[in-house]
Amino acid sequence: MFRGAMTPPRVLHALAWPGELAGAPRSLEESLAALRGHGVHPMAWLATSTRPHPSPVPQRLVDRGAQVFQRTADTSLDPLAVRDLVARLRALGPGAILHTHGERALLWGRLAARLASARHVHTQHGFVAN
């Protein structure tokens, strides 16, 4: 818990993936729920591909108490996704942190964090070959 003069960090978690309920979204869901339990307002920015059926992940995150920002993006570099991330980070104010999950979110997030003067951390999910 954050007490006294300490305020919880303003962290935006970003994930870009096809939309299925797989390892990275499940990990993000559990992480955000744990953060909420420690007094941190959980926020997620999700970019899913266009698909015939909507992803269940955004609603699962909302059901666990997270604020969710969602967009559709299919390309490797989506300038509108970067612009949206920059705007979200700037809205969080000084000291904002972007926590990206997965390769595409890393690509967009690295640029967005730099443009927004935000700190950036990354978690790589899944198998990575050397």
A tleap script that builds the chain and sets N, CA, C and O, in Angstrom:
source leaprc.protein.ff14SB
mol = sequence {
  NMET PHE ARG GLY ALA MET THR PRO PRO ARG
  VAL LEU HIE ALA LEU ALA TRP PRO GLY GLU
  LEU ALA GLY ALA PRO ARG SER LEU GLU GLU
  SER LEU ALA ALA LEU ARG GLY HIE GLY VAL
  HIE PRO MET ALA TRP LEU ALA THR SER THR
  ARG PRO HIE PRO SER PRO VAL PRO GLN ARG
  LEU VAL ASP ARG GLY ALA GLN VAL PHE GLN
  ARG THR ALA ASP THR SER LEU ASP PRO LEU
  ALA VAL ARG ASP LEU VAL ALA ARG LEU ARG
  ALA LEU GLY PRO GLY ALA ILE LEU HIE THR
  HIE GLY GLU ARG ALA LEU LEU TRP GLY ARG
  LEU ALA ALA ARG LEU ALA SER ALA ARG HIE
  VAL HIE THR GLN HIE GLY PHE VAL ALA CASN
}
set mol.1.N position { 0.823 -1.183 0.000 }
set mol.1.CA position { 0.000 0.000 0.000 }
set mol.1.C position { 0.868 1.247 0.000 }
set mol.1.O position { 1.971 1.254 0.548 }
set mol.2.N position { 0.363 2.287 -0.614 }
set mol.2.CA position { 1.062 3.553 -0.626 }
set mol.2.C position { 0.449 4.433 0.447 }
set mol.2.O position { -0.755 4.688 0.445 }
set mol.3.N position { 1.289 4.896 1.364 }
set mol.3.CA position { 0.788 5.676 2.496 }
set mol.3.C position { 1.548 6.993 2.617 }
set mol.3.O position { 2.631 7.163 2.057 }
set mol.4.N position { 0.961 7.903 3.351 }
set mol.4.CA position { 1.626 9.167 3.642 }
set mol.4.C position { 1.848 9.994 2.395 }
set mol.4.O position { 0.957 10.142 1.559 }
set mol.5.N position { 3.063 10.536 2.283 }
set mol.5.CA position { 3.393 11.424 1.181 }
set mol.5.C position { 3.604 10.661 -0.124 }
set mol.5.O position { 3.587 11.259 -1.200 }
set mol.6.N position { 3.803 9.353 -0.037 }
set mol.6.CA position { 4.002 8.575 -1.257 }
set mol.6.C position { 2.710 8.458 -2.036 }
set mol.6.O position { 1.661 8.151 -1.471 }
set mol.7.N position { 2.786 8.699 -3.316 }
set mol.7.CA position { 1.631 8.488 -4.172 }
set mol.7.C position { 1.939 7.316 -5.101 }
set mol.7.O position { 3.091 7.111 -5.481 }
set mol.8.N position { 0.927 6.561 -5.460 }
set mol.8.CA position { 1.159 5.433 -6.350 }
set mol.8.C position { 1.683 5.914 -7.704 }
set mol.8.O position { 1.306 6.993 -8.161 }
set mol.9.N position { 2.531 5.140 -8.342 }
set mol.9.CA position { 3.011 5.525 -9.665 }
set mol.9.C position { 1.873 5.468 -10.680 }
set mol.9.O position { 0.945 4.671 -10.547 }
set mol.10.N position { 1.957 6.304 -11.667 }
set mol.10.CA position { 0.987 6.306 -12.759 }
set mol.10.C position { 1.589 5.466 -13.881 }
set mol.10.O position { 2.444 5.927 -14.638 }
set mol.11.N position { 1.121 4.221 -13.967 }
set mol.11.CA position { 1.676 3.261 -14.918 }
set mol.11.C position { 0.596 2.865 -15.912 }
set mol.11.O position { -0.503 2.462 -15.532 }
set mol.12.N position { 0.927 2.987 -17.183 }
set mol.12.CA position { 0.052 2.532 -18.252 }
set mol.12.C position { 0.672 1.276 -18.843 }
set mol.12.O position { 1.800 1.306 -19.334 }
set mol.13.N position { -0.062 0.177 -18.796 }
set mol.13.CA position { 0.400 -1.081 -19.373 }
set mol.13.C position { -0.112 -1.166 -20.798 }
set mol.13.O position { -1.303 -0.972 -21.042 }
set mol.14.N position { 0.776 -1.456 -21.744 }
set mol.14.CA position { 0.398 -1.534 -23.156 }
set mol.14.C position { 0.662 -2.930 -23.694 }
set mol.14.O position { 1.727 -3.508 -23.478 }
set mol.15.N position { -0.324 -3.457 -24.395 }
set mol.15.CA position { -0.223 -4.775 -25.007 }
set mol.15.C position { -0.839 -4.703 -26.393 }
set mol.15.O position { -1.954 -4.208 -26.556 }
set mol.16.N position { -0.119 -5.194 -27.388 }
set mol.16.CA position { -0.627 -5.276 -28.759 }
set mol.16.C position { -0.481 -6.728 -29.207 }
set mol.16.O position { 0.623 -7.272 -29.232 }
set mol.17.N position { -1.592 -7.341 -29.555 }
set mol.17.CA position { -1.592 -8.768 -29.896 }
set mol.17.C position { -2.853 -9.088 -30.685 }
set mol.17.O position { -3.738 -8.238 -30.790 }
set mol.18.N position { -2.960 -10.297 -31.245 }
set mol.18.CA position { -4.116 -10.622 -32.088 }
set mol.18.C position { -5.459 -10.581 -31.376 }
set mol.18.O position { -6.483 -10.385 -32.030 }
set mol.19.N position { -5.493 -10.759 -30.071 }
set mol.19.CA position { -6.744 -10.631 -29.350 }
set mol.19.C position { -7.189 -11.862 -28.595 }
set mol.19.O position { -8.139 -11.802 -27.814 }
set mol.20.N position { -6.509 -12.993 -28.817 }
set mol.20.CA position { -6.934 -14.207 -28.118 }
set mol.20.C position { -6.539 -14.142 -26.648 }
set mol.20.O position { -5.694 -13.342 -26.247 }
set mol.21.N position { -7.165 -14.996 -25.861 }
set mol.21.CA position { -6.879 -15.067 -24.435 }
set mol.21.C position { -5.696 -16.020 -24.262 }
set mol.21.O position { -5.888 -17.223 -24.088 }
set mol.22.N position { -4.498 -15.493 -24.309 }
set mol.22.CA position { -3.282 -16.303 -24.245 }
set mol.22.C position { -2.457 -15.885 -23.027 }
set mol.22.O position { -2.961 -15.216 -22.125 }
set mol.23.N position { -1.182 -16.287 -23.011 }
set mol.23.CA position { -0.313 -16.063 -21.863 }
set mol.23.C position { -0.107 -14.613 -21.481 }
set mol.23.O position { -0.272 -14.256 -20.314 }
set mol.24.N position { 0.253 -13.758 -22.448 }
set mol.24.CA position { 0.525 -12.349 -22.128 }
set mol.24.C position { -0.708 -11.637 -21.578 }
set mol.24.O position { -0.600 -10.942 -20.567 }
set mol.25.N position { -1.888 -11.785 -22.213 }
set mol.25.CA position { -3.065 -11.126 -21.642 }
set mol.25.C position { -3.433 -11.666 -20.262 }
set mol.25.O position { -3.873 -10.904 -19.400 }
set mol.26.N position { -3.262 -12.954 -20.044 }
set mol.26.CA position { -3.567 -13.517 -18.725 }
set mol.26.C position { -2.597 -12.975 -17.672 }
set mol.26.O position { -2.998 -12.653 -16.554 }
set mol.27.N position { -1.330 -12.880 -18.038 }
set mol.27.CA position { -0.327 -12.328 -17.134 }
set mol.27.C position { -0.646 -10.871 -16.805 }
set mol.27.O position { -0.554 -10.451 -15.652 }
set mol.28.N position { -1.017 -10.114 -17.823 }
set mol.28.CA position { -1.388 -8.708 -17.620 }
set mol.28.C position { -2.605 -8.599 -16.706 }
set mol.28.O position { -2.645 -7.744 -15.822 }
set mol.29.N position { -3.584 -9.452 -16.915 }
set mol.29.CA position { -4.786 -9.450 -16.079 }
set mol.29.C position { -4.436 -9.665 -14.610 }
set mol.29.O position { -4.941 -8.955 -13.740 }
set mol.30.N position { -3.588 -10.623 -14.337 }
set mol.30.CA position { -3.195 -10.902 -12.950 }
set mol.30.C position { -2.353 -9.765 -12.366 }
set mol.30.O position { -2.512 -9.407 -11.199 }
set mol.31.N position { -1.468 -9.207 -13.169 }
set mol.31.CA position { -0.627 -8.092 -12.701 }
set mol.31.C position { -1.467 -6.877 -12.336 }
set mol.31.O position { -1.254 -6.257 -11.294 }
set mol.32.N position { -2.421 -6.538 -13.197 }
set mol.32.CA position { -3.263 -5.371 -12.928 }
set mol.32.C position { -4.123 -5.581 -11.689 }
set mol.32.O position { -4.327 -4.651 -10.908 }
set mol.33.N position { -4.627 -6.801 -11.504 }
set mol.33.CA position { -5.421 -7.086 -10.313 }
set mol.33.C position { -4.551 -6.956 -9.061 }
set mol.33.O position { -5.010 -6.439 -8.042 }
set mol.34.N position { -3.305 -7.420 -9.128 }
set mol.34.CA position { -2.402 -7.307 -7.980 }
set mol.34.C position { -2.080 -5.846 -7.685 }
set mol.34.O position { -2.053 -5.440 -6.523 }
set mol.35.N position { -1.835 -5.057 -8.721 }
set mol.35.CA position { -1.554 -3.635 -8.522 }
set mol.35.C position { -2.737 -2.945 -7.843 }
set mol.35.O position { -2.554 -2.140 -6.930 }
set mol.36.N position { -3.940 -3.264 -8.291 }
set mol.36.CA position { -5.135 -2.669 -7.701 }
set mol.36.C position { -5.205 -2.985 -6.212 }
set mol.36.O position { -5.605 -2.147 -5.404 }
set mol.37.N position { -4.812 -4.197 -5.865 }
set mol.37.CA position { -4.813 -4.597 -4.467 }
set mol.37.C position { -3.792 -3.857 -3.620 }
set mol.37.O position { -3.869 -3.878 -2.392 }
set mol.38.N position { -2.823 -3.196 -4.277 }
set mol.38.CA position { -1.788 -2.437 -3.568 }
set mol.38.C position { -1.982 -0.926 -3.712 }
set mol.38.O position { -1.055 -0.151 -3.476 }
set mol.39.N position { -3.178 -0.518 -4.097 }
set mol.39.CA position { -3.484 0.904 -4.147 }
set mol.39.C position { -3.082 1.613 -5.426 }
set mol.39.O position { -3.114 2.842 -5.479 }
set mol.40.N position { -2.705 0.872 -6.456 }
set mol.40.CA position { -2.344 1.476 -7.737 }
set mol.40.C position { -3.537 1.356 -8.674 }
set mol.40.O position { -4.103 0.275 -8.834 }
set mol.41.N position { -3.917 2.466 -9.292 }
set mol.41.CA position { -5.018 2.462 -10.247 }
set mol.41.C position { -4.550 1.752 -11.525 }
set mol.41.O position { -3.708 2.287 -12.246 }
set mol.42.N position { -5.084 0.550 -11.818 }
set mol.42.CA position { -4.604 -0.196 -12.984 }
set mol.42.C position { -5.169 0.356 -14.288 }
set mol.42.O position { -6.375 0.566 -14.425 }
set mol.43.N position { -4.269 0.588 -15.243 }
set mol.43.CA position { -4.667 1.096 -16.552 }
set mol.43.C position { -4.006 0.263 -17.634 }
set mol.43.O position { -2.823 -0.067 -17.545 }
set mol.44.N position { -4.788 -0.077 -18.665 }
set mol.44.CA position { -4.258 -0.866 -19.770 }
set mol.44.C position { -4.634 -0.222 -21.091 }
set mol.44.O position { -5.757 0.247 -21.279 }
set mol.45.N position { -3.672 -0.209 -22.000 }
set mol.45.CA position { -3.880 0.250 -23.373 }
set mol.45.C position { -3.724 -0.990 -24.239 }
set mol.45.O position { -2.655 -1.599 -24.271 }
set mol.46.N position { -4.792 -1.365 -24.941 }
set mol.46.CA position { -4.793 -2.598 -25.708 }
set mol.46.C position { -4.999 -2.313 -27.188 }
set mol.46.O position { -5.931 -1.609 -27.573 }
set mol.47.N position { -4.124 -2.865 -28.004 }
set mol.47.CA position { -4.282 -2.795 -29.456 }
set mol.47.C position { -4.468 -4.220 -29.954 }
set mol.47.O position { -3.557 -5.044 -29.867 }
set mol.48.N position { -5.652 -4.500 -30.476 }
set mol.48.CA position { -5.934 -5.830 -30.999 }
set mol.48.C position { -6.119 -5.761 -32.510 }
set mol.48.O position { -6.459 -4.717 -33.067 }
set mol.49.N position { -5.887 -6.892 -33.152 }
set mol.49.CA position { -6.060 -6.951 -34.604 }
set mol.49.C position { -7.545 -6.974 -34.940 }
set mol.49.O position { -8.391 -7.234 -34.084 }
set mol.50.N position { -7.837 -6.699 -36.195 }
set mol.50.CA position { -9.218 -6.850 -36.648 }
set mol.50.C position { -9.470 -8.344 -36.779 }
set mol.50.O position { -8.653 -9.073 -37.342 }
set mol.51.N position { -10.578 -8.786 -36.269 }
set mol.51.CA position { -10.912 -10.200 -36.315 }
set mol.51.C position { -12.426 -10.334 -36.327 }
set mol.51.O position { -13.140 -9.396 -35.971 }
set mol.52.N position { -12.911 -11.489 -36.735 }
set mol.52.CA position { -14.367 -11.634 -36.817 }
set mol.52.C position { -15.076 -11.572 -35.468 }
set mol.52.O position { -16.245 -11.194 -35.400 }
set mol.53.N position { -14.378 -11.940 -34.395 }
set mol.53.CA position { -15.005 -11.944 -33.069 }
set mol.53.C position { -14.210 -11.041 -32.135 }
set mol.53.O position { -12.980 -11.065 -32.157 }
set mol.54.N position { -14.884 -10.254 -31.324 }
set mol.54.CA position { -14.164 -9.383 -30.397 }
set mol.54.C position { -13.411 -10.192 -29.336 }
set mol.54.O position { -13.823 -11.290 -28.962 }
set mol.55.N position { -12.328 -9.637 -28.875 }
set mol.55.CA position { -11.520 -10.278 -27.845 }
set mol.55.C position { -12.233 -10.195 -26.499 }
set mol.55.O position { -12.849 -9.175 -26.191 }
set mol.56.N position { -12.157 -11.262 -25.686 }
set mol.56.CA position { -12.741 -11.212 -24.345 }
set mol.56.C position { -11.857 -10.470 -23.342 }
set mol.56.O position { -12.299 -10.166 -22.234 }
set mol.57.N position { -10.619 -10.178 -23.720 }
set mol.57.CA position { -9.643 -9.636 -22.777 }
set mol.57.C position { -10.034 -8.263 -22.225 }
set mol.57.O position { -9.974 -8.078 -21.010 }
set mol.58.N position { -10.430 -7.294 -23.048 }
set mol.58.CA position { -10.767 -5.983 -22.466 }
set mol.58.C position { -11.824 -6.070 -21.373 }
set mol.58.O position { -11.679 -5.436 -20.328 }
set mol.59.N position { -12.871 -6.835 -21.591 }
set mol.59.CA position { -13.925 -6.941 -20.580 }
set mol.59.C position { -13.422 -7.653 -19.335 }
set mol.59.O position { -13.814 -7.295 -18.225 }
set mol.60.N position { -12.565 -8.649 -19.495 }
set mol.60.CA position { -11.992 -9.336 -18.331 }
set mol.60.C position { -11.196 -8.360 -17.466 }
set mol.60.O position { -11.259 -8.417 -16.238 }
set mol.61.N position { -10.441 -7.458 -18.119 }
set mol.61.CA position { -9.666 -6.465 -17.372 }
set mol.61.C position { -10.580 -5.481 -16.655 }
set mol.61.O position { -10.340 -5.135 -15.499 }
set mol.62.N position { -11.620 -5.034 -17.336 }
set mol.62.CA position { -12.580 -4.120 -16.720 }
set mol.62.C position { -13.244 -4.800 -15.523 }
set mol.62.O position { -13.416 -4.182 -14.472 }
set mol.63.N position { -13.614 -6.058 -15.681 }
set mol.63.CA position { -14.248 -6.800 -14.583 }
set mol.63.C position { -13.333 -6.916 -13.365 }
set mol.63.O position { -13.811 -7.064 -12.241 }
set mol.64.N position { -12.021 -6.848 -13.586 }
set mol.64.CA position { -11.060 -6.940 -12.477 }
set mol.64.C position { -10.659 -5.556 -11.967 }
set mol.64.O position { -9.747 -5.442 -11.149 }
set mol.65.N position { -11.335 -4.497 -12.444 }
set mol.65.CA position { -11.122 -3.157 -11.907 }
set mol.65.C position { -10.162 -2.280 -12.674 }
set mol.65.O position { -9.781 -1.218 -12.180 }
set mol.66.N position { -9.754 -2.687 -13.869 }
set mol.66.CA position { -8.811 -1.880 -14.654 }
set mol.66.C position { -9.544 -0.895 -15.560 }
set mol.66.O position { -10.650 -1.160 -16.031 }
set mol.67.N position { -8.906 0.234 -15.788 }
set mol.67.CA position { -9.380 1.188 -16.784 }
set mol.67.C position { -8.728 0.764 -18.099 }
set mol.67.O position { -7.510 0.599 -18.160 }
set mol.68.N position { -9.528 0.588 -19.149 }
set mol.68.CA position { -9.013 0.045 -20.404 }
set mol.68.C position { -9.231 1.033 -21.543 }
set mol.68.O position { -10.329 1.555 -21.736 }
set mol.69.N position { -8.163 1.276 -22.289 }
set mol.69.CA position { -8.212 2.057 -23.518 }
set mol.69.C position { -7.940 1.061 -24.644 }
set mol.69.O position { -6.947 0.335 -24.596 }
set mol.70.N position { -8.810 1.019 -25.655 }
set mol.70.CA position { -8.672 0.007 -26.689 }
set mol.70.C position { -8.682 0.625 -28.075 }
set mol.70.O position { -9.358 1.620 -28.334 }
set mol.71.N position { -7.902 -0.001 -28.966 }
set mol.71.CA position { -7.885 0.417 -30.366 }
set mol.71.C position { -7.630 -0.797 -31.233 }
set mol.71.O position { -7.183 -1.833 -30.740 }
set mol.72.N position { -7.908 -0.680 -32.505 }
set mol.72.CA position { -7.653 -1.739 -33.474 }
set mol.72.C position { -6.469 -1.316 -34.328 }
set mol.72.O position { -6.421 -0.195 -34.835 }
set mol.73.N position { -5.515 -2.225 -34.480 }
set mol.73.CA position { -4.329 -1.927 -35.290 }
set mol.73.C position { -3.760 -3.231 -35.825 }
set mol.73.O position { -3.641 -4.210 -35.089 }
set mol.74.N position { -3.412 -3.243 -37.100 }
set mol.74.CA position { -2.889 -4.463 -37.717 }
set mol.74.C position { -1.479 -4.342 -38.264 }
set mol.74.O position { -0.865 -5.359 -38.587 }
set mol.75.N position { -0.957 -3.163 -38.376 }
set mol.75.CA position { 0.339 -3.002 -39.028 }
set mol.75.C position { 1.483 -3.046 -38.029 }
set mol.75.O position { 1.281 -2.893 -36.824 }
set mol.76.N position { 2.674 -3.257 -38.542 }
set mol.76.CA position { 3.853 -3.295 -37.669 }
set mol.76.C position { 4.118 -1.941 -37.033 }
set mol.76.O position { 4.464 -1.874 -35.854 }
set mol.77.N position { 3.964 -0.878 -37.779 }
set mol.77.CA position { 4.140 0.459 -37.217 }
set mol.77.C position { 2.903 1.267 -37.549 }
set mol.77.O position { 2.661 1.609 -38.706 }
set mol.78.N position { 2.144 1.561 -36.551 }
set mol.78.CA position { 0.894 2.290 -36.702 }
set mol.78.C position { 1.070 3.674 -36.084 }
set mol.78.O position { 1.030 3.814 -34.862 }
set mol.79.N position { 1.263 4.696 -36.916 }
set mol.79.CA position { 1.466 6.046 -36.364 }
set mol.79.C position { 0.330 6.505 -35.455 }
set mol.79.O position { 0.568 7.237 -34.493 }
set mol.80.N position { -0.898 6.087 -35.745 }
set mol.80.CA position { -2.018 6.489 -34.900 }
set mol.80.C position { -1.943 5.813 -33.535 }
set mol.80.O position { -2.358 6.399 -32.534 }
set mol.81.N position { -1.424 4.597 -33.481 }
set mol.81.CA position { -1.246 3.924 -32.192 }
set mol.81.C position { -0.204 4.660 -31.364 }
set mol.81.O position { -0.384 4.869 -30.165 }
set mol.82.N position { 0.881 5.047 -32.009 }
set mol.82.CA position { 1.933 5.798 -31.311 }
set mol.82.C position { 1.371 7.120 -30.811 }
set mol.82.O position { 1.607 7.506 -29.667 }
set mol.83.N position { 0.633 7.809 -31.660 }
set mol.83.CA position { 0.044 9.095 -31.268 }
set mol.83.C position { -0.904 8.929 -30.083 }
set mol.83.O position { -0.900 9.746 -29.163 }
set mol.84.N position { -1.711 7.876 -30.104 }
set mol.84.CA position { -2.646 7.625 -29.008 }
set mol.84.C position { -1.898 7.319 -27.711 }
set mol.84.O position { -2.280 7.808 -26.648 }
set mol.85.N position { -0.844 6.520 -27.788 }
set mol.85.CA position { -0.040 6.233 -26.592 }
set mol.85.C position { 0.593 7.498 -26.030 }
set mol.85.O position { 0.603 7.703 -24.816 }
set mol.86.N position { 1.120 8.344 -26.904 }
set mol.86.CA position { 1.721 9.615 -26.462 }
set mol.86.C position { 0.686 10.450 -25.716 }
set mol.86.O position { 0.969 10.978 -24.640 }
set mol.87.N position { -0.503 10.568 -26.280 }
set mol.87.CA position { -1.560 11.363 -25.643 }
set mol.87.C position { -1.936 10.785 -24.275 }
set mol.87.O position { -2.122 11.531 -23.314 }
set mol.88.N position { -2.046 9.467 -24.192 }
set mol.88.CA position { -2.397 8.826 -22.911 }
set mol.88.C position { -1.305 9.064 -21.862 }
set mol.88.O position { -1.603 9.334 -20.699 }
set mol.89.N position { -0.049 8.962 -22.280 }
set mol.89.CA position { 1.065 9.174 -21.348 }
set mol.89.C position { 1.120 10.620 -20.882 }
set mol.89.O position { 1.321 10.883 -19.697 }
set mol.90.N position { 0.946 11.544 -21.791 }
set mol.90.CA position { 0.963 12.969 -21.416 }
set mol.90.C position { -0.182 13.286 -20.459 }
set mol.90.O position { -0.029 14.118 -19.565 }
set mol.91.N position { -1.324 12.630 -20.640 }
set mol.91.CA position { -2.464 12.864 -19.756 }
set mol.91.C position { -2.176 12.382 -18.330 }
set mol.91.O position { -2.765 12.886 -17.373 }
set mol.92.N position { -1.272 11.408 -18.189 }
set mol.92.CA position { -0.909 10.919 -16.860 }
set mol.92.C position { -0.003 11.892 -16.123 }
set mol.92.O position { 0.125 11.820 -14.901 }
set mol.93.N position { 0.628 12.802 -16.857 }
set mol.93.CA position { 1.460 13.826 -16.238 }
set mol.93.C position { 2.896 13.401 -16.014 }
set mol.93.O position { 3.288 12.292 -16.376 }
set mol.94.N position { 3.688 14.293 -15.413 }
set mol.94.CA position { 5.100 13.999 -15.162 }
set mol.94.C position { 5.254 12.752 -14.293 }
set mol.94.O position { 4.462 12.507 -13.383 }
set mol.95.N position { 6.265 11.990 -14.587 }
set mol.95.CA position { 6.524 10.787 -13.819 }
set mol.95.C position { 5.782 9.562 -14.317 }
set mol.95.O position { 5.875 8.493 -13.715 }
set mol.96.N position { 5.043 9.707 -15.418 }
set mol.96.CA position { 4.308 8.568 -15.965 }
set mol.96.C position { 5.274 7.471 -16.407 }
set mol.96.O position { 6.394 7.739 -16.843 }
set mol.97.N position { 4.812 6.244 -16.283 }
set mol.97.CA position { 5.605 5.088 -16.692 }
set mol.97.C position { 4.783 4.279 -17.693 }
set mol.97.O position { 3.598 4.025 -17.476 }
set mol.98.N position { 5.416 3.884 -18.777 }
set mol.98.CA position { 4.800 2.991 -19.749 }
set mol.98.C position { 5.433 1.621 -19.581 }
set mol.98.O position { 6.653 1.482 -19.656 }
set mol.99.N position { 4.608 0.615 -19.356 }
set mol.99.CA position { 5.073 -0.761 -19.221 }
set mol.99.C position { 4.517 -1.532 -20.409 }
set mol.99.O position { 3.321 -1.817 -20.465 }
set mol.100.N position { 5.385 -1.871 -21.359 }
set mol.100.CA position { 4.941 -2.576 -22.558 }
set mol.100.C position { 5.098 -4.081 -22.388 }
set mol.100.O position { 5.942 -4.566 -21.635 }
set mol.101.N position { 4.253 -4.794 -23.116 }
set mol.101.CA position { 4.229 -6.256 -23.100 }
set mol.101.C position { 4.188 -6.727 -24.551 }
set mol.101.O position { 3.234 -6.420 -25.266 }
set mol.102.N position { 5.199 -7.462 -24.998 }
set mol.102.CA position { 5.232 -7.982 -26.361 }
set mol.102.C position { 5.950 -7.067 -27.329 }
set mol.102.O position { 6.178 -5.888 -27.057 }
set mol.103.N position { 6.305 -7.650 -28.484 }
set mol.103.CA position { 7.155 -6.945 -29.454 }
set mol.103.C position { 6.524 -5.706 -30.068 }
set mol.103.O position { 7.159 -4.654 -30.138 }
set mol.104.N position { 5.277 -5.824 -30.513 }
set mol.104.CA position { 4.664 -4.681 -31.184 }
set mol.104.C position { 4.457 -3.527 -30.205 }
set mol.104.O position { 4.695 -2.370 -30.553 }
set mol.105.N position { 4.022 -3.826 -29.000 }
set mol.105.CA position { 3.867 -2.776 -27.992 }
set mol.105.C position { 5.214 -2.148 -27.665 }
set mol.105.O position { 5.296 -0.946 -27.412 }
set mol.106.N position { 6.272 -2.957 -27.670 }
set mol.106.CA position { 7.617 -2.425 -27.434 }
set mol.106.C position { 8.000 -1.447 -28.536 }
set mol.106.O position { 8.505 -0.360 -28.254 }
set mol.107.N position { 7.765 -1.822 -29.781 }
set mol.107.CA position { 8.095 -0.958 -30.913 }
set mol.107.C position { 7.370 0.377 -30.813 }
set mol.107.O position { 7.989 1.435 -30.932 }
set mol.108.N position { 6.069 0.331 -30.596 }
set mol.108.CA position { 5.287 1.568 -30.506 }
set mol.108.C position { 5.585 2.316 -29.215 }
set mol.108.O position { 5.711 3.540 -29.209 }
set mol.109.N position { 5.694 1.574 -28.131 }
set mol.109.CA position { 5.857 2.180 -26.821 }
set mol.109.C position { 7.182 2.886 -26.635 }
set mol.109.O position { 7.250 3.934 -25.993 }
set mol.110.N position { 8.223 2.324 -27.189 }
set mol.110.CA position { 9.541 2.967 -27.052 }
set mol.110.C position { 9.525 4.369 -27.644 }
set mol.110.O position { 10.030 5.321 -27.049 }
set mol.111.N position { 8.936 4.473 -28.828 }
set mol.111.CA position { 8.837 5.773 -29.482 }
set mol.111.C position { 7.879 6.695 -28.712 }
set mol.111.O position { 8.182 7.869 -28.498 }
set mol.112.N position { 6.735 6.163 -28.301 }
set mol.112.CA position { 5.745 6.984 -27.589 }
set mol.112.C position { 6.302 7.504 -26.269 }
set mol.112.O position { 6.104 8.671 -25.932 }
set mol.113.N position { 6.996 6.651 -25.520 }
set mol.113.CA position { 7.560 7.089 -24.237 }
set mol.113.C position { 8.589 8.195 -24.448 }
set mol.113.O position { 8.642 9.160 -23.687 }
set mol.114.N position { 9.391 8.046 -25.472 }
set mol.114.CA position { 10.391 9.082 -25.763 }
set mol.114.C position { 9.716 10.403 -26.110 }
set mol.114.O position { 10.114 11.456 -25.611 }
set mol.115.N position { 8.693 10.352 -26.964 }
set mol.115.CA position { 7.996 11.573 -27.371 }
set mol.115.C position { 7.247 12.222 -26.205 }
set mol.115.O position { 7.101 13.444 -26.166 }
set mol.116.N position { 6.772 11.410 -25.258 }
set mol.116.CA position { 6.010 11.929 -24.115 }
set mol.116.C position { 6.891 12.210 -22.904 }
set mol.116.O position { 6.393 12.633 -21.860 }
set mol.117.N position { 8.198 11.978 -23.034 }
set mol.117.CA position { 9.135 12.135 -21.908 }
set mol.117.C position { 8.711 11.286 -20.708 }
set mol.117.O position { 8.792 11.728 -19.561 }
set mol.118.N position { 8.263 10.075 -20.988 }
set mol.118.CA position { 7.848 9.146 -19.935 }
set mol.118.C position { 8.907 8.058 -19.768 }
set mol.118.O position { 9.674 7.767 -20.686 }
set mol.119.N position { 8.930 7.475 -18.591 }
set mol.119.CA position { 9.817 6.326 -18.377 }
set mol.119.C position { 9.185 5.103 -19.020 }
set mol.119.O position { 7.967 5.030 -19.177 }
set mol.120.N position { 10.031 4.136 -19.394 }
set mol.120.CA position { 9.537 2.965 -20.112 }
set mol.120.C position { 10.210 1.702 -19.598 }
set mol.120.O position { 11.433 1.651 -19.466 }
set mol.121.N position { 9.410 0.690 -19.311 }
set mol.121.CA position { 9.924 -0.638 -18.977 }
set mol.121.C position { 9.196 -1.631 -19.877 }
set mol.121.O position { 8.108 -1.358 -20.384 }
set mol.122.N position { 9.826 -2.793 -20.063 }
set mol.122.CA position { 9.249 -3.778 -20.972 }
set mol.122.C position { 9.325 -5.174 -20.371 }
set mol.122.O position { 10.320 -5.532 -19.741 }
set mol.123.N position { 8.283 -5.950 -20.564 }
set mol.123.CA position { 8.271 -7.363 -20.219 }
set mol.123.C position { 8.083 -8.151 -21.500 }
set mol.123.O position { 7.104 -7.969 -22.223 }
set mol.124.N position { 9.035 -9.028 -21.766 }
set mol.124.CA position { 8.931 -9.898 -22.945 }
set mol.124.C position { 8.210 -11.172 -22.533 }
set mol.124.O position { 8.634 -11.848 -21.596 }
set mol.125.N position { 7.141 -11.500 -23.212 }
set mol.125.CA position { 6.376 -12.707 -22.917 }
set mol.125.C position { 6.676 -13.762 -23.961 }
set mol.125.O position { 6.946 -13.442 -25.119 }
set mol.126.N position { 6.627 -15.010 -23.557 }
set mol.126.CA position { 6.815 -16.113 -24.497 }
set mol.126.C position { 8.257 -16.452 -24.729 }
set mol.126.O position { 9.150 -15.955 -24.043 }
set mol.127.N position { 8.478 -17.302 -25.700 }
set mol.127.CA position { 9.805 -17.812 -26.027 }
set mol.127.C position { 10.533 -16.832 -26.934 }
set mol.127.O position { 9.963 -16.331 -27.904 }
set mol.128.N position { 11.776 -16.563 -26.621 }
set mol.128.CA position { 12.610 -15.702 -27.448 }
set mol.128.C position { 13.845 -16.488 -27.839 }
set mol.128.O position { 14.613 -16.905 -26.972 }
set mol.129.N position { 14.048 -16.695 -29.132 }
set mol.129.CA position { 15.220 -17.445 -29.608 }
set mol.129.C position { 16.449 -16.579 -29.593 }
set mol.129.O position { 16.369 -15.377 -29.845 }
set mol.130.N position { 17.591 -17.174 -29.302 }
set mol.130.CA position { 18.861 -16.425 -29.303 }
set mol.130.C position { 19.456 -16.408 -30.673 }
set mol.130.O position { 20.523 -15.827 -30.876 }
savepdb mol mol.pdb
quit
